Amino acid sequence: MNAPLIVSAVDLHRRYGEGDAAVDALDGVTVGFPKGRFTAIMGPSGSGKSTLMHILAGLDRPTGGSVVVDDVELGGLDDKKLTQLRRDKFGFIFQFFNLLPVLTAEENITLPLKIAGKKPEKAWLDELIEAVGLSDRRSHRPSQLSGGQQQRVAVARALLTKPAVVFADEPTGNLDSKAGDEVLQMLRRAADEYGQTVIMVTHDPHAASIADHIVVLVDGQVVRETPAGEADEVVELMKAVA
Amino acid sequence: MLAVSLKGMAGRKLRTVLTALAVVLGVALIAGTYILTDTIDRQFDQIFAQVRQGVDVSVTPKKLFNSDNNANPPAFPASYVSQVQQVPGVQKAAGGIFDNGVILDNKGKKIGGSNGAPNFISSDAPAPFNPFHYVAGHGPTAPNQISIDKYTADKQHWHVGSTVRVGGRGPAEPYTVVGIAKFGKLNGLAGAAIAVMTLDQAQKVTNKVGKLDGIDIKAAPGIKPEALVGRVQQALPNTVTVRTGAEQAAKDASDTKSGLGFIKTLLLVFAGVALFVGAFMIFNSFSITIAQRTRELSMLRTVGASRRQVLGSVLGEAVVMGFSASVIGLGLGIVLAKGLKALFKAVGADLPGGSAVVESRTIIVSLIVGTLVTVIASLSPALRATRIQPIEGVREGAVIPRTRFSKIKTPFGAVTLGLGVALMCLGLLTNSTGSAVWLPLLFGTVLVFIGAAMFSSKLVRPIASLVGRPMESLRGVSGQLARENATRNTARTASTAAALMVGLALVSGVTIFAAGIKKSVNSAIDNSVKAGLVVENKDGWSSIPQSAGKSVAQVPGVGNSSEIRLSQAKVAGVSGTPDVSGVNPVTLPSVYQLDWKKGSNATLSRLDGNNAIVSESWSKSKHRKVGQQISITTQSGNHATYTIIGTYKNNVHFLGDIAVTNTTLARDFKVTDDQFVMYGLKPGANPDQVKAQASKVLAAQYPNAEADTKSGFKKTQTEWINQISAFFYVLLSLAVIVSLFGIVNTLVLAIYERTRELGLLRAVGMSKRQVKRIVRYESVITALIGAILGTVLGVFFAVIVSRPLAGEGFQLSFPVGTLVILLILAGLAGVLAAITPARRASKLNVLEALAYE
């Protein structure tokens, strides 16, 4: 556990609304994510786990505290810089709607590079597509792919730029267990084989158990940081905090 | 159910406003047209009632037939006054002159410019006929005195004692202003300038010595004007018309108004175009909304709403929207009426103003047409909405079942297109005139547009690929996404583009047609006019006094000259009133080469008082061949019979359809003024120098006449085309603006549909700028699809409509440069339309866009 931190958050606050109706989604979160590791952020719904991920990924801004990613303090960046940061340093996998329906699988994978006006490295692209098992689906459109295949396209897209961090927001939430497992294994391999930092938000103990490290959030606060064990242990853990 | 729709409308404000705007603009043009013309009509009613005040019975020359140019019928002998005075019951009778003239402003130019408000010369009338009320000074009592209407005097800063130059059929001469007159309460006559002279002087300067344009009669006490009319008529020959003063005022007003009738029709046609384009937009907007409301409508069906209720709810929304938009359009029409007046003034037609007249007809027509167009355009989407099934549609991503019609849409579109073309041909090939021509043309054009719009969804992909590829290679993924988005729903893109297609088709059609006319005029002048100098009226259509042409003949360097004069005639057994030109058969060949079909310049030398030459097209369409005789009635009431001895190609109507000698024209038509005078130049003379000299001579005495070199003449003969085209462009731009709103509307709706995609793009690192670019390029692609289809249709329209004119020397010409500029402008318009939607797309909140349900 001595790997340097690639993402660290200090005393994060996120308040929605004002006055009596105000809700603190994050209430003083301090947490660090080691480089090259696979971390799962867990918590029941309403615990603030998605808000935490959005803020770490520069999609939302905290009302207090700071986030440093790869030595860059996010608070000092304007929208343009944040967008560039997302494009160059982050990969994203969402639960739904990961792909643009008008682009083919391959075009969707290379989208972030195209946005940056760069050409993908051919060998790396082929390797990735091979790794996610889509070699024969490269020119298919999302509507011609199954849910699992679509999500694998998203994984390949997230990995293509070799980002500092891959953020995965409930990546298996919309899949059956077999397809979900395939996606989780790919993320696992990304961390193991390419040393890719992965931060995954999930409420599924089984999914979380594949990570190296688990951060448990309840009511906007970190209640537990622990190395991941077996799925059963994670379930116990969740019961304990609930 | 309606309440649900109305709440929905309130929730989709931008869409509702944009859709309604199409109707608002169309209705505003309808209302504006009616308000403008009604206001003008009322002005004329007031003016003529004022002028004829105190007149019980009025005698005027009889107009034998209505001709295109509103030439006054010739004057009658002054001796009629004494005959009228003999009629029992006539207390007083006085003759008068009222004719066109030229009043010069302080700079020596005709007041109002050559195309502006008319200038009149009027004789002074004794009480009680005198319509003038002097606010300063008195009426003219000596030949060198005039009084001026107050409107003109105020504008020119003239007062009693000023010297003003006035010309009639002769050179302009100086007069002293002795009075400033009002017409009852009115300062002037709708902007016209009027110089009042003594009767003798007015007769002299208008070349009507011993003649009169009218007689005003006062009935003796107890005699009704109506009773007197018959008696006066009996005392006079039937070449005059006798009416009561009130009838005459109404007749004068209606004559003037009928001249404006065509303006009304023209403007209403443009309003129709704007509404037609608006209908595309309404159709589109409702279609997209229905698609987006599929789940909501399905839910309503699930909880028990019947199909009829769904239909009623959508149509109810259309009625509410159409009616509210029409009400707003009506209000805007009052403002627009003023704008239209300014537009007419800009092209040289200064119409009288006054407070806006809103007739109940204006209100009823505006409201009904606006509402009806909206409801009809929304009918197909509304029927489609009824096909939404309960439950099924509630699923995420449910689509409305395809109608049976959508499967046959393309062939149906092709058939409609073909039918439209057939109808247009029918209209163009018919031998008759009037509604037999324009009705099939109009419906044919509408069908062509609808057919093309239905068919065009098949063309969206190829055109989008054509115009999208360069963007893609230039702008990468933004360009690619724009192109993909534009072709995602081809039917929607097609009907959005169709609105612009209509506008562009008409604009490019007008452009090509105008270029054709210019080319034809230029080549007709090049081929026929041998003269180096031409003198004509600055307004391009009025005649000029003979003495004006003669004065130029004295200019050094000027050689031969030949006059061309113009009148109209009614030909027995033949429809229409062809133009009849008068030529000098001896001098004509030296300055103008007739394009003979049957005959030669030798035929010209045989031209005398008993024969005529006619244009080939007239000869053919009226079945009057060489050797046959034509019996004509002239405006002056004379009858004559001419033998046709030759035919010529009447290229761009330079001459009339019938040509006789000037001597014949003077004898039978009583026309002695010149339409053009053409001059040869002496060897070695510099045309520009001669022109400068001639202009100096004319400016001094005949400021409404101008001299031009041959190349300058070409320019003045084509100038009006530019003016008319500009006028068309301004009015068609309204239709183009409506179609741009359509693009804005479709884009806004598409962005709403693609919220999540845009959110994803932003999340994975697309900048706001790139997002804007996607929207902008999609807009440009849509606009260009419309523009390209429109230009193709425009070319087609110009070609097909000009076919029948080929016989009259019409030559097609394709102004490629202008058409390319139009395409570029359409692309830029696409950029303009994308401004708001692009901003919306870029401001999208990424987190909200990605939020799960």
Interface residues (C-beta under 8 A of the other chain):
Chain A: H54 L59 D60 D79 K80 T83 Q84 R86 R87 D88 F90 F92 F94 Q95 F96 F97 N98 L99 L100 P101 V102 L103 E107 L111 P112 K114 I115 A116 G117 R157
Chain B: G476 V477 Q480 L481 E484 N485 R488 R756 E757 L760 L761 R762 A763 V764 G765 M766 S767 K768 Q770 V846 L847 L850 Y852
